[in-house]
Amino acid sequence: MPSFEELLSDLSKESLAETLLNVRGIYHLRFTEKDGIKPKNPGDTYRDKFFVVVGVDSKQSIIGYLILNSEININLGDKFKKLQYKIQQSNYKFLEHDSFLDCSKIREMSMTKFCEVLYADTYGFLSTNDYDAVQGILVYSNAPKLLKRFGLL
């Protein structure tokens, strides 16, 4: 018997993904070095990460997102350390401890890649207060062209 995924065409998957996509949505996906995420341990080929959608381009084909890290990378310079926004575990029950949204860089993901989320877990939404604070940091830290692309300016 075919799986649900096998029954959907690529066009159907993208339409469904657009329906399920939410700005402020918190999702969990497997990333590789091709996605700009280094695996944690030698020999690993991927790394599972939470991410937050911060915007979608006008064509609904590219998603802007931020990676959620369990701690601040000690190798980051002071400028980048200041661009990490602390997310309180007490407000997000799926977290095991306080974590940090990396606001130093809006990453981009195709809608095709986001379709993989359809088969992963969705964890809710970034609170309005946290999202507003993150937007303020993003305006300070990212290029205006990128901010406009994702409706953040």
C-alpha atoms as one frame of an Amber mdcrd trajectory, in Angstrom:
protein
   0.000   0.000   0.000   1.484   3.417  -0.965   2.289   5.962   1.728   0.518
   9.318   1.986   3.676  11.013   0.686   3.781   8.741  -2.379   0.174   9.583
  -3.237   0.812  13.331  -3.367   2.299  14.927  -6.453   5.039  17.536  -5.990
   2.483  20.257  -6.769   0.084  18.871  -4.154   2.882  18.725  -1.589   3.783
  22.367  -2.206   0.132  23.446  -1.975  -0.268  21.557   1.278   3.003  22.997
   2.607   1.818  26.538   1.816  -1.360  25.823   3.767   0.568  24.491   6.765
   3.255  27.177   6.676   2.963  29.815   9.364   5.144  32.819  10.057   6.219
  32.405  13.704   5.779  28.639  13.268   8.316  26.440  15.047   9.295  23.333
  13.113  11.824  20.520  13.382  13.779  19.256  10.402  16.898  17.295   9.514
  19.590  19.589   8.055  22.837  18.724   6.283  25.975  20.662   5.420  24.290
  21.446   2.099  21.792  23.457   4.188  24.634  25.263   5.952  24.351  23.239
   9.166  27.380  21.239  10.271  26.723  17.828  11.832  27.624  17.763  15.522
  29.708  14.591  15.716  32.405  13.162  13.414  30.836  10.742  10.948  27.357
  12.265  11.194  25.799  13.383   7.914  22.957  15.474   9.334  21.779  17.415
  12.343  18.209  17.703  13.607  17.318  21.317  14.424  14.359  23.412  15.418
  13.740  26.499  13.296  11.313  29.422  13.229   9.783  30.799  10.034  10.122
  34.608   9.956   8.767  35.272   6.471   7.940  34.084   2.967   8.846  35.783
  -0.302   6.151  37.294  -2.520   6.163  34.276  -4.872   5.587  31.875  -1.967
   8.656  29.918  -3.133  11.321  30.800  -0.547  10.988  30.769   3.235  13.087
  32.908   5.565  13.916  31.171   8.829  16.110  31.277  11.914  17.866  28.335
  13.556  17.228  27.588  17.224  20.385  26.540  19.090  20.653  24.967  22.513
  23.513  27.293  23.430  25.502  30.183  22.037  28.539  29.083  20.047  31.571
  30.171  22.094  33.530  30.702  18.864  31.254  33.550  17.771  32.571  37.081
  18.049  30.913  39.518  20.459  28.943  41.146  17.629  27.303  37.823  16.754
  26.783  36.769  20.363  24.632  39.884  20.841  22.411  38.709  17.976  21.324
  35.537  19.770  17.819  35.847  21.238  17.137  33.790  24.354  14.003  31.647
  24.270  12.750  30.623  27.713  12.077  26.906  28.134   9.222  27.768  30.497
   7.323  29.271  27.516   8.046  26.405  25.115   7.456  23.024  26.720   9.153
  21.040  23.923  12.507  22.601  24.855  14.654  20.812  27.406  16.330  24.075
  28.468  16.538  27.750  27.516  17.742  28.067  23.915  18.810  30.778  21.477
  17.471  31.939  18.125  20.332  32.922  15.831  19.214  36.326  14.526  22.559
  37.071  12.888  21.440  35.526   9.619  18.091  34.932   7.984  18.493  31.611
   6.259  16.569  30.670   3.140  14.750  27.438   2.338  12.855  26.452  -0.791
   9.212  25.475  -0.482  10.314  22.060  -1.790  12.636  21.599   1.199   9.900
  22.855   3.531   7.664  20.078   2.187   9.836  17.712   4.225   8.331  19.338
   7.321   4.998  17.792   6.353   6.439  14.526   7.579   8.179  15.973  10.615
   6.897  17.551  13.791   5.463  21.033  14.224   5.939  22.499  17.684   3.698
  25.535  17.821   4.440  29.222  17.464   6.910  31.769  18.692   5.010  34.064
  21.055   4.049  37.509  19.775   6.385  39.143  22.325   9.328  36.958  21.294
   8.583  37.483  17.601   8.423  41.270  18.017  11.779  41.241  19.833  13.314
  39.021  17.144  12.064  41.359  14.408  13.833  44.249  16.114  17.086  42.311
  16.164  16.680  41.245  12.535  16.206  44.828  11.361  19.481  45.709  13.067
  21.440  42.710  11.820  20.328  41.871   8.277  20.458  43.540   4.878  17.394
  45.661   4.019  16.963  43.793   0.715  16.640  40.473   2.565  14.280  41.972
   5.135  12.035  43.352   2.368  12.058  40.003   0.575  10.469  38.355   3.602
   8.102  41.182   4.526  10.062  42.258   7.601  10.450  45.901   6.478
